[in-house]
Amino acid sequence: MSEFKSFQGIRIDTAELRLVSLPLRTPFVISTGTMTDKVFPLLILKGEGLEGFAEAVMDHTPDYLEETISGAMAFLREVILPTIVGKRFRSPAELLTILDPWRGHRMSKAVVEMAFWDLWSKALNVPLKSVLGGVRDNVEVGVSLGIAPIDETLDQISEVQEAGYKRTKLKIKKGHDLILLKAVRERFPDIKLTVDANTDYGLVDLSTLQAMDEFALDYIEQPLAFDDIHDHAIVQKAIRTALCLDESIRSAVDTRKALVAGAARVINIKVGRVGGFAEARAIHDICEAFGVPVWCGGMLESGIGRAHNIHLATLRNFSKPGDTSSASRYFKRDIIHESLETANGLMPVPNNGAGIGVTLDHDYLNTVSRQVETFSP
């Protein structure tokens, strides 16, 4: 503690902003579209001879939430990075005094905050999980399977069961739901199973959602609109299966309102979606106070984002398996040197040094970077 009190902060000397396009092994299909490459902004903050890394999770088009890659790159380039480069911050909380007044843009602000958490924990020479308050050395992991023909999905489930994953999540959409679940339960009656609708349903589909009660699902994730809490509360009262909110939860305030309204009994925390680790921890704490479990969602992150997620998932109330499965399921080659792989459904916390515990493979990163920008005072 005395060392922390004497810590004078860390100056952000320069920043590097890249646009990365990382090929996926196979297309990933959900109700809103198909992804063949993971394209994302990668931010590197540099100071005191150290580097902090983070990746942003918005898409090209606003089909998950409102933010887009082009808008985020412009906001980072024109507003955030010129404001923080050259300044010294003692902690992420001091950085937030600059980020908080700007409205919205949670994913853009998150990538800056997360990169600074990595840089800051490296300056303190401790793992990121230690400064976040994590309590585990590994985390339980599940798998998210995209929309595919039923026979193909059944084969994929066999593979992930053999690999020991703790939960299987199926992407669903209207017309690709009850028949799929019937086939899965006939072949795999006892596996921990969840579904993710990615907002494809409405109250008019209540009978379909009620029918899902027969398949012993751990939860149904985000069946209704991305900005809805009220109607989710109506659905939750009408079904036995727990609802899990994802897109609807942007902040700790949203979380409190949703839990008070009875709109969900599980919360998916994506650190990029909610604006960074400070807000993610606040959501975690509110859910814990309500006795509501949380889990760490994924956005097909590379090893940088995946490492951040793993460290976050070490917090106490992350009691359901998250989406931080083996990177090799998605990418032939990652942009980090380390191999982030599960064993028997457990993902070890990366520990190659302080911070997020992984290192960039700069040679490969240069081959998959579409553009590179640098920022100095």
C-alpha positions in Angstrom: 0.0 0.0 0.0 2.9 2.4 0.8 4.2 1.8 -2.7 0.9 2.7 -4.2 0.7 5.9 -2.1 4.1 7.0 -3.5 3.1 6.2 -7.1 3.2 9.4 -9.0 1.0 8.2 -11.9 1.9 7.4 -15.5 2.2 9.9 -18.3 0.7 8.8 -21.6 3.6 9.8 -23.9 2.1 8.6 -27.2 -0.8 6.5 -28.5 -1.0 4.2 -31.5 -4.4 3.5 -33.1 -4.7 0.6 -35.6 -7.6 -0.9 -37.6 -7.1 -4.6 -37.6 -8.8 -7.2 -39.8 -8.3 -10.7 -38.4 -9.6 -13.6 -40.6 -12.0 -16.1 -38.8 -11.6 -19.8 -39.3 -15.3 -20.1 -40.4 -18.1 -17.6 -40.8 -19.9 -16.8 -37.6 -23.7 -16.4 -38.2 -26.2 -14.8 -35.8 -29.7 -13.4 -36.3 -28.4 -10.0 -37.4 -25.8 -11.1 -40.0 -22.6 -13.1 -40.9 -19.0 -12.3 -40.0 -16.0 -13.7 -41.9 -13.3 -11.4 -40.5 -13.1 -9.8 -37.1 -12.4 -6.1 -37.8 -11.6 -3.9 -34.8 -9.7 -0.8 -33.6 -6.7 -1.7 -31.5 -5.3 0.9 -29.2 -1.8 1.0 -27.7 -1.0 3.6 -25.0 2.7 4.2 -24.4 4.3 5.8 -21.3 7.2 5.4 -19.0 8.7 2.7 -21.3 5.5 0.6 -21.0 2.6 -0.2 -23.3 -1.1 -0.8 -22.5 -3.3 -2.6 -25.0 -7.0 -2.9 -25.7 -9.3 -3.6 -28.5 -12.7 -2.0 -29.3 -15.8 -4.1 -30.0 -18.1 -2.0 -32.2 -19.0 -3.3 -35.7 -18.8 -1.7 -39.2 -22.6 -1.1 -39.0 -24.8 -0.4 -36.0 -26.3 -3.9 -35.9 -25.3 -4.7 -32.3 -25.5 -1.2 -30.8 -25.3 2.3 -32.2 -21.5 2.7 -32.4 -19.7 2.0 -35.6 -16.0 1.4 -36.3 -15.7 4.5 -38.6 -17.4 6.7 -35.9 -15.3 5.3 -33.2 -12.0 5.9 -35.1 -13.1 9.5 -35.7 -14.0 10.1 -32.1 -10.8 8.6 -30.8 -8.7 10.4 -33.4 -10.3 13.8 -33.1 -11.5 14.0 -29.5 -10.2 11.5 -27.0 -6.6 10.8 -27.9 -5.6 14.5 -28.4 -7.1 15.2 -25.0 -5.3 12.5 -23.0 -1.9 12.2 -24.7 0.8 14.1 -22.9 -1.1 14.0 -19.6 -0.3 12.1 -16.4 -2.9 10.0 -14.5 -2.5 8.4 -11.1 -5.3 5.9 -11.7 -8.1 4.9 -14.1 -10.4 7.0 -11.9 -8.5 10.2 -12.8 -8.8 9.2 -16.5 -12.5 8.9 -16.1 -12.9 12.5 -15.1 -12.0 13.3 -18.7 -14.0 10.5 -20.4 -17.2 10.7 -18.3 -18.6 14.1 -19.5 -18.8 12.9 -23.1 -22.2 11.3 -23.7 -22.6 7.9 -25.1 -19.7 6.4 -27.1 -19.3 3.7 -24.4 -17.3 1.3 -26.6 -14.9 4.1 -27.7 -14.3 5.2 -24.2 -14.0 1.6 -23.0 -11.0 0.9 -25.3 -9.2 3.9 -23.9 -10.0 3.1 -20.3 -9.1 -0.6 -20.7 -5.8 0.2 -22.4 -5.0 2.5 -19.4 -5.9 -0.2 -16.9 -3.4 -2.4 -18.6 -0.7 0.3 -18.7 -1.4 1.2 -15.1 -1.3 -2.3 -13.7 2.0 -2.8 -15.6 3.4 0.4 -13.9 2.4 -1.1 -10.6 3.9 -4.4 -11.7 0.8 -6.5 -10.8 -1.6 -8.6 -12.9 -4.8 -6.8 -14.1 -7.0 -9.2 -12.1 -5.3 -8.0 -8.8 -6.2 -4.3 -9.3 -9.7 -5.3 -10.5 -10.3 -7.4 -7.4 -10.2 -10.9 -9.0 -10.2 -14.0 -6.8 -9.5 -16.8 -9.3 -6.5 -18.2 -11.2 -8.8 -19.6 -13.9 -12.4 -19.1 -15.1 -15.1 -21.5 -16.3 -15.7 -21.2 -20.0 -18.6 -22.0 -22.3 -18.9 -21.9 -26.1 -21.2 -19.8 -28.3 -22.3 -21.6 -31.6 -23.5 -19.6 -34.5 -26.6 -20.3 -36.6 -26.1 -23.4 -38.8 -28.0 -26.4 -40.1 -29.3 -28.5 -37.2 -27.1 -31.6 -38.1 -24.0 -29.4 -38.2 -24.9 -27.8 -34.9 -25.3 -31.2 -33.3 -21.9 -32.2 -34.5 -20.4 -29.0 -33.1 -22.0 -29.7 -29.7 -20.5 -33.1 -29.7 -17.0 -31.5 -30.2 -17.4 -28.9 -27.5 -18.7 -31.5 -25.0 -15.7 -33.7 -25.7 -13.5 -30.6 -25.1 -15.1 -30.2 -21.6 -16.8 -26.8 -22.1 -19.0 -26.0 -19.2 -21.9 -24.5 -21.2 -23.2 -24.5 -24.7 -24.9 -21.4 -26.1 -26.9 -21.5 -29.3 -27.6 -18.5 -31.4 -31.3 -18.6 -32.4 -33.7 -16.5 -34.5 -37.4 -16.7 -35.4 -38.0 -20.0 -37.3 -34.7 -21.4 -36.1 -35.5 -22.2 -32.4 -37.9 -24.8 -31.2 -37.1 -27.5 -33.7 -33.4 -26.9 -33.1 -33.9 -27.1 -29.3 -36.0 -30.3 -29.6 -33.2 -32.0 -31.7 -30.5 -30.8 -29.3 -32.3 -32.0 -26.2 -33.1 -35.4 -27.7 -29.4 -36.0 -28.3 -28.0 -34.1 -25.3 -30.6 -34.2 -22.6 -28.3 -33.2 -19.7 -25.9 -30.5 -21.0 -26.0 -27.0 -19.6 -27.7 -25.2 -22.5 -28.6 -21.5 -23.2 -29.8 -19.6 -26.2 -29.1 -16.1 -27.5 -31.8 -14.4 -29.6 -29.8 -11.2 -30.3 -33.1 -9.1 -30.1 -34.9 -11.1 -32.8 -38.2 -11.5 -30.9 -41.1 -9.4 -29.7 -44.0 -9.7 -27.4 -45.9 -11.2 -30.3 -43.6 -14.2 -30.0 -44.4 -14.8 -26.3 -45.9 -18.2 -27.0 -42.6 -19.3 -28.6 -40.6 -18.1 -25.7 -43.0 -19.8 -23.3 -42.5 -23.1 -25.3 -38.7 -22.8 -24.6 -39.5 -23.6 -20.9 -39.8 -27.2 -21.9 -36.1 -27.5 -22.8 -34.4 -26.9 -19.4 -32.5 -23.9 -20.6 -30.2 -22.1 -18.1 -31.4 -18.8 -19.5 -32.7 -17.1 -22.7 -30.4 -14.2 -23.6 -31.8 -10.9 -24.9 -34.9 -12.0 -26.8 -36.4 -8.5 -27.2 -35.2 -5.1 -28.4 -31.7 -3.8 -27.6 -33.1 -0.8 -25.8 -35.9 -2.5 -23.9 -36.3 -3.3 -20.2 -40.0 -3.0 -19.7 -41.2 -5.7 -22.1 -38.5 -8.0 -20.9 -40.1 -7.7 -17.5 -43.4 -8.8 -19.0 -41.8 -11.8 -20.6 -39.9 -12.8 -17.5 -43.1 -12.9 -15.5 -44.7 -15.1 -18.1 -42.0 -17.8 -18.4 -40.2 -20.0 -16.0 -36.8 -19.8 -17.7 -34.5 -17.0 -16.5 -33.9 -14.1 -18.9 -30.4 -12.8 -19.4 -29.9 -9.2 -20.5 -27.1 -8.2 -22.8 -27.7 -5.2 -25.2 -30.1 -3.6 -22.8 -27.5 -3.2 -20.0 -25.2 -0.2 -20.7 -24.6 0.9 -17.2 -25.0 0.3 -13.5 -28.2 2.4 -13.6 -29.7 0.2 -16.3 -28.8 -2.8 -14.2 -30.5 -1.5 -11.1 -33.6 -0.6 -13.1 -33.8 -4.0 -14.8 -33.4 -6.0 -11.6 -35.9 -3.9 -9.7 -38.4 -4.3 -12.6 -37.8 -8.1 -12.6 -36.7 -8.0 -16.3 -33.9 -10.5 -15.9 -32.4 -13.1 -13.5 -29.0 -13.2 -15.1 -26.8 -10.4 -16.5 -24.2 -10.6 -19.3 -21.3 -8.1 -18.7 -19.3 -7.1 -21.7 -16.7 -4.6 -20.6 -16.7 -2.9 -24.0 -20.4 -2.5 -24.1 -20.7 -0.8 -20.7 -17.8 1.7 -21.1 -14.9 0.0 -19.3 -13.9 -1.8 -16.2 -15.1 0.8 -13.7 -18.7 0.4 -14.9 -18.3 -3.4 -15.3 -17.3 -3.7 -11.7 -20.2 -1.5 -10.6 -22.6 -3.7 -12.5 -21.0 -6.8 -11.0 -21.5 -5.4 -7.5 -25.1 -4.4 -8.0 -25.9 -7.9 -9.3 -24.2 -9.4 -6.4 -26.2 -7.3 -4.0 -29.4 -8.5 -5.7 -28.2 -12.1 -5.6 -28.1 -12.2 -9.4 -25.3 -14.1 -11.2 -23.3 -12.6 -14.0 -21.0 -13.9 -16.7 -18.5 -12.4 -19.1 -19.8 -12.1 -22.7 -17.6 -12.1 -25.7 -17.5 -10.2 -29.1 -15.2 -12.6 -31.0 -12.2 -10.7 -29.6 -8.6 -11.4 -30.5 -6.2 -12.4 -27.8 -6.0 -8.8 -26.5 -9.7 -8.4 -25.8 -9.9 -12.1 -24.7 -7.2 -11.5 -22.1 -9.0 -8.5 -20.7 -12.2 -10.5 -20.4 -10.5 -13.4 -18.6 -9.1 -11.1 -16.0 -12.5 -9.5 -15.5 -14.2 -12.9 -15.1 -12.0 -13.6 -12.0 -14.3 -11.4 -9.9 -16.4 -13.2 -7.3 -19.9 -13.0 -8.8 -18.9 -14.2 -12.3 -20.5 -17.5 -11.4 -21.7 -18.7 -14.8 -19.4 -19.8 -17.6 -18.4 -17.0 -20.0 -17.7 -16.7 -23.7 -13.9 -16.7 -23.3 -13.3 -20.0 -25.1 -10.1 -21.1 -26.9 -8.9 -18.5 -29.4 -8.0 -21.3 -31.8 -11.8 -22.0 -32.3 -12.0 -18.7 -34.1 -8.6 -17.7 -35.5 -6.0 -19.6 -37.4 -3.4 -17.2 -36.0 -3.9 -14.6 -33.2 -2.1 -11.2 -32.8 -0.5 -12.3 -29.5 2.4 -14.7 -28.9 0.6 -16.6 -26.1 -1.9 -19.4 -26.6 -5.2 -18.7 -24.9 -6.6 -22.2 -24.7 -9.0 -24.0 -22.3 -8.5 -27.3 -20.6 -11.6 -29.2 -19.4 -13.7 -26.1 -19.6 -11.3 -23.9 -17.6 -9.3 -20.9 -19.0 -6.2 -20.0 -17.1 -5.6 -16.3 -16.4 -2.8 -15.1 -18.7 0.3 -14.5 -16.6 3.2 -13.5 -19.0 4.1 -10.5 -16.9 2.0 -7.8 -15.3 -1.1 -6.2 -16.8 -3.2 -8.4 -19.1 -0.4 -10.9 -19.3 0.0 -11.3 -23.1 2.3 -9.7 -25.6 1.7 -8.5 -29.2 3.0 -10.4 -32.1 4.0 -7.3 -34.0 5.2 -9.1 -37.1 1.8 -10.7 -37.7 -0.1 -7.6 -36.4 1.5 -5.5 -39.2 0.2 -7.9 -41.8 -3.4 -7.7 -40.6 -3.4 -3.9 -39.9 -5.4 -1.9 -42.4 -4.2 1.4 -41.1 -1.9 2.8 -38.3 -2.0 6.2 -36.7 0.2 7.7 -34.0 -0.6 10.5 -31.6 1.9 12.7 -29.7 1.5 15.7 -27.5 
